[in-house]
Amino acid sequence: MMRTMIVAALLAAGLPGAPAFALTKDDKMETCKFGADSQKLQGAQRKKFIDRCMSEKDDPRGPGAASAPAPK
């Protein structure tokens, strides 16, 4: 019983230090290409999709309310 509690405590202490996503740039490119293939995109549309997918700005919702100008 005590051994189980020790193992559980060690796991709980070690998990927050593990990375949530360990994607490399190559992994992300493969994912983006898969998405373009699944949508059957070609030419300029495919390039635009992959460029947007690879960028750090993946949020399709646009800027948040914090960056919106204040009402006058």
N, CA, C and O atoms as a printed pandas DataFrame, in Angstrom:
     atom_number atom_name residue_name chain_id  residue_number  x_coord  y_coord  z_coord
0              1         N          MET        A               1    0.831   -1.187    0.000
1              2        CA          MET        A               1    0.000    0.000    0.000
2              3         C          MET        A               1    0.876    1.251    0.000
3              4         O          MET        A               1    0.625    2.187   -0.760
4              5         N          MET        A               2    1.894    1.268    0.845
5              6        CA          MET        A               2    2.781    2.423    0.929
6              7         C          MET        A               2    3.557    2.587   -0.376
7              8         O          MET        A               2    3.788    3.705   -0.836
8              9         N          ARG        A               3    3.952    1.470   -0.961
9             10        CA          ARG        A               3    4.699    1.519   -2.222
10            11         C          ARG        A               3    3.836    2.145   -3.324
11            12         O          ARG        A               3    4.340    2.933   -4.125
12            13         N          THR        A               4    2.562    1.810   -3.373
13            14        CA          THR        A               4    1.643    2.372   -4.358
14            15         C          THR        A               4    1.511    3.878   -4.178
15            16         O          THR        A               4    1.477    4.621   -5.159
16            17         N          MET        A               5    1.437    4.325   -2.952
17            18        CA          MET        A               5    1.314    5.758   -2.681
18            19         C          MET        A               5    2.584    6.503   -3.097
19            20         O          MET        A               5    2.509    7.616   -3.617
20            21         N          ILE        A               6    3.737    5.895   -2.870
21            22        CA          ILE        A               6    5.002    6.526   -3.253
22            23         C          ILE        A               6    5.100    6.639   -4.774
23            24         O          ILE        A               6    5.484    7.682   -5.301
24            25         N          VAL        A               7    4.752    5.562   -5.470
25            26        CA          VAL        A               7    4.789    5.587   -6.936
26            27         C          VAL        A               7    3.817    6.635   -7.478
27            28         O          VAL        A               7    4.157    7.368   -8.407
28            29         N          ALA        A               8    2.623    6.713   -6.914
29            30        CA          ALA        A               8    1.637    7.704   -7.362
30            31         C          ALA        A               8    2.147    9.123   -7.121
31            32         O          ALA        A               8    1.957    9.994   -7.970
32            33         N          ALA        A               9    2.785    9.368   -5.992
33            34        CA          ALA        A               9    3.312   10.695   -5.685
34            35         C          ALA        A               9    4.446   11.065   -6.646
35            36         O          ALA        A               9    4.532   12.209   -7.093
36            37         N          LEU        A              10    5.310   10.106   -6.961
37            38        CA          LEU        A              10    6.396   10.374   -7.905
38            39         C          LEU        A              10    5.867   10.667   -9.308
39            40         O          LEU        A              10    6.376   11.556   -9.992
40            41         N          LEU        A              11    4.862    9.931   -9.732
41            42        CA          LEU        A              11    4.268   10.191  -11.043
42            43         C          LEU        A              11    3.606   11.573  -11.092
43            44         O          LEU        A              11    3.754   12.309  -12.067
44            45         N          ALA        A              12    2.889   11.906  -10.045
45            46        CA          ALA        A              12    2.214   13.208   -9.997
46            47         C          ALA        A              12    3.229   14.347   -9.999
47            48         O          ALA        A              12    2.969   15.405  -10.573
48            49         N          ALA        A              13    4.366   14.143   -9.374
49            50        CA          ALA        A              13    5.391   15.187   -9.333
50            51         C          ALA        A              13    6.133   15.295  -10.664
51            52         O          ALA        A              13    6.579   16.384  -11.024
52            53         N          GLY        A              14    6.273   14.210  -11.392
53            54        CA          GLY        A              14    7.045   14.221  -12.624
54            55         C          GLY        A              14    6.266   14.592  -13.869
55            56         O          GLY        A              14    6.867   15.073  -14.830
56            57         N          LEU        A              15    4.971   14.394  -13.898
57            58        CA          LEU        A              15    4.185   14.650  -15.096
58            59         C          LEU        A              15    4.136   16.114  -15.518
59            60         O          LEU        A              15    4.208   16.369  -16.721
60            61         N          PRO        A              16    4.021   17.086  -14.635
61            62        CA          PRO        A              16    3.971   18.469  -15.107
62            63         C          PRO        A              16    5.229   18.905  -15.850
63            64         O          PRO        A              16    5.170   19.847  -16.640
64            65         N          GLY        A              17    6.348   18.260  -15.625
65            66        CA          GLY        A              17    7.585   18.615  -16.308
66            67         C          GLY        A              17    7.672   18.060  -17.715
67            68         O          GLY        A              17    8.526   18.493  -18.489
68            69         N          ALA        A              18    6.817   17.114  -18.072
69            70        CA          ALA        A              18    6.843   16.518  -19.401
70            71         C          ALA        A              18    6.189   17.460  -20.401
71            72         O          ALA        A              18    5.186   18.095  -20.075
72            73         N          PRO        A              19    6.734   17.564  -21.613
73            74        CA          PRO        A              19    6.126   18.447  -22.615
74            75         C          PRO        A              19    4.779   17.904  -23.073
75            76         O          PRO        A              19    4.610   16.694  -23.227
76            77         N          ALA        A              20    3.820   18.803  -23.291
77            78        CA          ALA        A              20    2.494   18.396  -23.737
78            79         C          ALA        A              20    2.538   17.952  -25.199
79            80         O          ALA        A              20    1.946   16.934  -25.555
80            81         N          PHE        A              21    3.229   18.702  -26.037
81            82        CA          PHE        A              21    3.380   18.358  -27.438
82            83         C          PHE        A              21    4.865   18.393  -27.771
83            84         O          PHE        A              21    5.541   19.395  -27.536
84            85         N          ALA        A              22    5.350   17.317  -28.306
85            86        CA          ALA        A              22    6.756   17.261  -28.679
86            87         C          ALA        A              22    6.841   17.155  -30.200
87            88         O          ALA        A              22    7.450   16.223  -30.724
88            89         N          LEU        A              23    6.232   18.108  -30.913
89            90        CA          LEU        A              23    6.237   18.099  -32.368
90            91         C          LEU        A              23    7.476   18.767  -32.914
91            92         O          LEU        A              23    7.877   19.838  -32.459
92            93         N          THR        A              24    8.066   18.131  -33.878
93            94        CA          THR        A              24    9.160   18.765  -34.592
94            95         C          THR        A              24    8.557   19.468  -35.806
95            96         O          THR        A              24    7.383   19.274  -36.123
96            97         N          LYS        A              25    9.353   20.273  -36.471
97            98        CA          LYS        A              25    8.876   20.977  -37.656
98            99         C          LYS        A              25    8.481   19.981  -38.751
99           100         O          LYS        A              25    7.511   20.199  -39.478
100          101         N          ASP        A              26    9.238   18.893  -38.860
101          102        CA          ASP        A              26    8.917   17.865  -39.860
102          103         C          ASP        A              26    7.587   17.172  -39.554
103          104         O          ASP        A              26    6.803   16.891  -40.460
104          105         N          ASP        A              27    7.341   16.899  -38.262
105          106        CA          ASP        A              27    6.072   16.293  -37.863
106          107         C          ASP        A              27    4.908   17.219  -38.200
107          108         O          ASP        A              27    3.867   16.776  -38.687
108          109         N          LYS        A              28    5.095   18.498  -37.936
109          110        CA          LYS        A              28    4.028   19.463  -38.203
110          111         C          LYS        A              28    3.777   19.566  -39.711
111          112         O          LYS        A              28    2.628   19.672  -40.139
112          113         N          MET        A              29    4.845   19.537  -40.517
113          114        CA          MET        A              29    4.695   19.599  -41.976
114          115         C          MET        A              29    3.905   18.397  -42.485
115          116         O          MET        A              29    3.040   18.545  -43.348
116          117         N          GLU        A              30    4.192   17.217  -41.960
117          118        CA          GLU        A              30    3.452   16.023  -42.365
118          119         C          GLU        A              30    1.976   16.152  -42.014
119          120         O          GLU        A              30    1.113   15.754  -42.796
120          121         N          THR        A              31    1.684   16.707  -40.842
121          122        CA          THR        A              31    0.303   16.904  -40.421
122          123         C          THR        A              31   -0.399   17.899  -41.342
123          124         O          THR        A              31   -1.547   17.689  -41.732
124          125         N          CYS        A              32    0.297   18.983  -41.688
125          126        CA          CYS        A              32   -0.284   19.995  -42.569
126          127         C          CYS        A              32   -0.528   19.417  -43.969
127          128         O          CYS        A              32   -1.560   19.688  -44.581
128          129         N          LYS        A              33    0.418   18.627  -44.469
129          130        CA          LYS        A              33    0.237   18.007  -45.778
130          131         C          LYS        A              33   -0.932   17.031  -45.763
131          132         O          LYS        A              33   -1.692   16.948  -46.728
132          133         N          PHE        A              34   -1.075   16.297  -44.670
133          134        CA          PHE        A              34   -2.193   15.369  -44.543
134          135         C          PHE        A              34   -3.517   16.135  -44.585
135          136         O          PHE        A              34   -4.470   15.699  -45.230
136          137         N          GLY        A              35   -3.571   17.283  -43.890
137          138        CA          GLY        A              35   -4.776   18.098  -43.908
138          139         C          GLY        A              35   -5.083   18.624  -45.297
139          140         O          GLY        A              35   -6.243   18.644  -45.707
140          141         N          ALA        A              36   -4.055   19.053  -46.033
141          142        CA          ALA        A              36   -4.255   19.543  -47.395
142          143         C          ALA        A              36   -4.716   18.407  -48.311
143          144         O          ALA        A              36   -5.578   18.606  -49.166
144          145         N          ASP        A              37   -4.141   17.221  -48.130
145          146        CA          ASP        A              37   -4.548   16.071  -48.936
146          147         C          ASP        A              37   -5.988   15.674  -48.640
147          148         O          ASP        A              37   -6.740   15.347  -49.559
148          149         N          SER        A              38   -6.379   15.699  -47.375
149          150        CA          SER        A              38   -7.737   15.292  -47.013
150          151         C          SER        A              38   -8.778   16.260  -47.570
151          152         O          SER        A              38   -9.924   15.878  -47.807
152          153         N          GLN        A              39   -8.374   17.521  -47.779
153          154        CA          GLN        A              39   -9.286   18.507  -48.360
154          155         C          GLN        A              39   -9.133   18.588  -49.880
155          156         O          GLN        A              39   -9.810   19.378  -50.538
156          157         N          LYS        A              40   -8.232   17.761  -50.432
157          158        CA          LYS        A              40   -7.965   17.688  -51.875
158          159         C          LYS        A              40   -7.594   19.056  -52.443
159          160         O          LYS        A              40   -8.051   19.441  -53.520
160          161         N          LEU        A              41   -6.750   19.789  -51.696
161          162        CA          LEU        A              41   -6.308   21.111  -52.137
162          163         C          LEU        A              41   -5.147   20.968  -53.104
163          164         O          LEU        A              41   -4.313   20.072  -52.967
164          165         N          GLN        A              42   -5.103   21.872  -54.095
165          166        CA          GLN        A              42   -4.017   21.859  -55.073
166          167         C          GLN        A              42   -3.609   23.282  -55.388
167          168         O          GLN        A              42   -4.371   24.227  -55.185
168          169         N          GLY        A              43   -2.391   23.416  -55.890
169          170        CA          GLY        A              43   -1.895   24.706  -56.351
170          171         C          GLY        A              43   -1.802   25.748  -55.253
171          172         O          GLY        A              43   -1.301   25.479  -54.162
172          173         N          ALA        A              44   -2.295   26.946  -55.559
173          174        CA          ALA        A              44   -2.195   28.083  -54.641
174          175         C          ALA        A              44   -2.972   27.848  -53.347
175          176         O          ALA        A              44   -2.538   28.266  -52.274
176          177         N          GLN        A              45   -4.125   27.176  -53.452
177          178        CA          GLN        A              45   -4.906   26.905  -52.242
178          179         C          GLN        A              45   -4.145   25.986  -51.292
179          180         O          GLN        A              45   -4.171   26.184  -50.078
180          181         N          ARG        A              46   -3.467   24.980  -51.849
181          182        CA          ARG        A              46   -2.681   24.052  -51.027
182          183         C          ARG        A              46   -1.527   24.788  -50.346
183          184         O          ARG        A              46   -1.282   24.603  -49.154
184          185         N          LYS        A              47   -0.821   25.628  -51.114
185          186        CA          LYS        A              47    0.298   26.381  -50.561
186          187         C          LYS        A              47   -0.175   27.310  -49.452
187          188         O          LYS        A              47    0.470   27.402  -48.407
188          189         N          LYS        A              48   -1.288   27.996  -49.664
189          190        CA          LYS        A              48   -1.838   28.903  -48.651
190          191         C          LYS        A              48   -2.212   28.130  -47.384
191          192         O          LYS        A              48   -1.940   28.580  -46.271
192          193         N          PHE        A              49   -2.840   26.962  -47.563
193          194        CA          PHE        A              49   -3.236   26.142  -46.419
194          195         C          PHE        A              49   -2.012   25.694  -45.621
195          196         O          PHE        A              49   -1.997   25.798  -44.394
196          197         N          ILE        A              50   -0.984   25.195  -46.315
197          198        CA          ILE        A              50    0.213   24.698  -45.628
198          199         C          ILE        A              50    0.957   25.845  -44.946
199          200         O          ILE        A              50    1.435   25.692  -43.822
200          201         N          ASP        A              51    1.056   26.999  -45.624
201          202        CA          ASP        A              51    1.714   28.156  -45.003
202          203         C          ASP        A              51    0.997   28.582  -43.730
203          204         O          ASP        A              51    1.638   28.882  -42.723
204          205         N          ARG        A              52   -0.318   28.609  -43.771
205          206        CA          ARG        A              52   -1.103   29.004  -42.594
206          207         C          ARG        A              52   -0.968   27.953  -41.490
207          208         O          ARG        A              52   -0.863   28.289  -40.310
208          209         N          CYS        A              53   -0.972   26.696  -41.884
209          210        CA          CYS        A              53   -0.850   25.605  -40.923
210          211         C          CYS        A              53    0.517   25.626  -40.237
211          212         O          CYS        A              53    0.609   25.382  -39.034
212          213         N          MET        A              54    1.567   25.912  -40.987
213          214        CA          MET        A              54    2.920   25.909  -40.435
214          215         C          MET        A              54    3.233   27.153  -39.608
215          216         O          MET        A              54    4.162   27.144  -38.800
216          217         N          SER        A              55    2.468   28.213  -39.804
217          218        CA          SER        A              55    2.732   29.443  -39.065
218          219         C          SER        A              55    2.397   29.250  -37.588
219          220         O          SER        A              55    1.707   28.300  -37.217
220          221         N          GLU        A              56    2.878   30.134  -36.778
221          222        CA          GLU        A              56    2.599   30.083  -35.342
222          223         C          GLU        A              56    1.226   30.664  -35.033
223          224         O          GLU        A              56    0.775   30.606  -33.889
224          225         N          LYS        A              57    0.569   31.213  -36.019
225          226        CA          LYS        A              57   -0.737   31.847  -35.833
226          227         C          LYS        A              57   -1.824   30.926  -36.363
227          228         O          LYS        A              57   -2.388   31.188  -37.425
228          229         N          ASP        A              58   -2.126   29.860  -35.650
229          230        CA          ASP        A              58   -3.104   28.871  -36.087
230          231         C          ASP        A              58   -4.547   29.262  -35.767
231          232         O          ASP        A              58   -5.478   28.592  -36.213
232          233         N          ASP        A              59   -4.740   30.311  -35.018
233          234        CA          ASP        A              59   -6.060   30.652  -34.506
234          235         C          ASP        A              59   -6.935   31.255  -35.599
235          236         O          ASP        A              59   -6.681   32.384  -36.016
236          237         N          PRO        A              60   -7.962   30.540  -36.081
237          238        CA          PRO        A              60   -8.814   31.069  -37.138
238          239         C          PRO        A              60   -9.776   32.150  -36.643
239          240         O          PRO        A              60  -10.444   32.804  -37.443
240          241         N          ARG        A              61   -9.843   32.334  -35.333
241          242        CA          ARG        A              61  -10.799   33.300  -34.779
242          243         C          ARG        A              61  -10.285   34.722  -34.832
243          244         O          ARG        A              61  -11.049   35.654  -34.582
244          245         N          GLY        A              62   -9.036   34.917  -35.145
245          246        CA          GLY        A              62   -8.492   36.260  -35.218
246          247         C          GLY        A              62   -8.014   36.736  -33.852
247          248         O          GLY        A              62   -7.933   35.952  -32.906
248          249         N          PRO        A              63   -7.697   38.033  -33.756
249          250        CA          PRO        A              63   -7.177   38.556  -32.489
250          251         C          PRO        A              63   -8.247   38.515  -31.391
251          252         O          PRO        A              63   -9.444   38.622  -31.659
252          253         N          GLY        A              64   -7.792   38.362  -30.187
253          254        CA          GLY        A              64   -8.705   38.308  -29.048
254          255         C          GLY        A              64   -9.239   39.675  -28.671
255          256         O          GLY        A              64   -8.840   40.686  -29.250
256          257         N          ALA        A              65  -10.119   39.707  -27.723
257          258        CA          ALA        A              65  -10.726   40.962  -27.279
258          259         C          ALA        A              65   -9.697   41.876  -26.607
259          260         O          ALA        A              65   -9.871   43.095  -26.587
260          261         N          ALA        A              66   -8.639   41.300  -26.063
261          262        CA          ALA        A              66   -7.628   42.104  -25.391
262          263         C          ALA        A              66   -6.878   43.002  -26.362
263          264         O          ALA        A              66   -6.384   44.059  -25.970
264          265         N          SER        A              67   -6.786   42.593  -27.633
265          266        CA          SER        A              67   -6.064   43.417  -28.612
266          267         C          SER        A              67   -6.988   44.309  -29.429
267          268         O          SER        A              67   -6.526   45.079  -30.271
268          269         N          ALA        A              68   -8.293   44.208  -29.184
269          270        CA          ALA        A              68   -9.246   45.056  -29.897
270          271         C          ALA        A              68   -9.183   46.476  -29.354
271          272         O          ALA        A              68   -8.929   46.671  -28.165
272          273         N          PRO        A              69   -9.412   47.479  -30.213
273          274        CA          PRO        A              69   -9.391   48.849  -29.728
274          275         C          PRO        A              69  -10.538   49.091  -28.750
275          276         O          PRO        A              69  -11.629   48.537  -28.892
276          277         N          ALA        A              70  -10.271   49.911  -27.781
277          278        CA          ALA        A              70  -11.289   50.231  -26.761
278          279         C          ALA        A              70  -12.347   51.138  -27.367
279          280         O          ALA        A              70  -12.019   52.021  -28.159
280          281         N          PRO        A              71  -13.630   50.934  -27.004
281          282        CA          PRO        A              71  -14.697   51.801  -27.516
282          283         C          PRO        A              71  -14.547   53.205  -26.947
283          284         O          PRO        A              71  -14.087   53.387  -25.819
284          285         N          LYS        A              72  -14.942   54.197  -27.746
285          286        CA          LYS        A              72  -14.832   55.596  -27.315
286          287         C          LYS        A              72  -16.129   56.110  -26.778
287          288         O          LYS        A              72  -16.213   57.269  -26.372
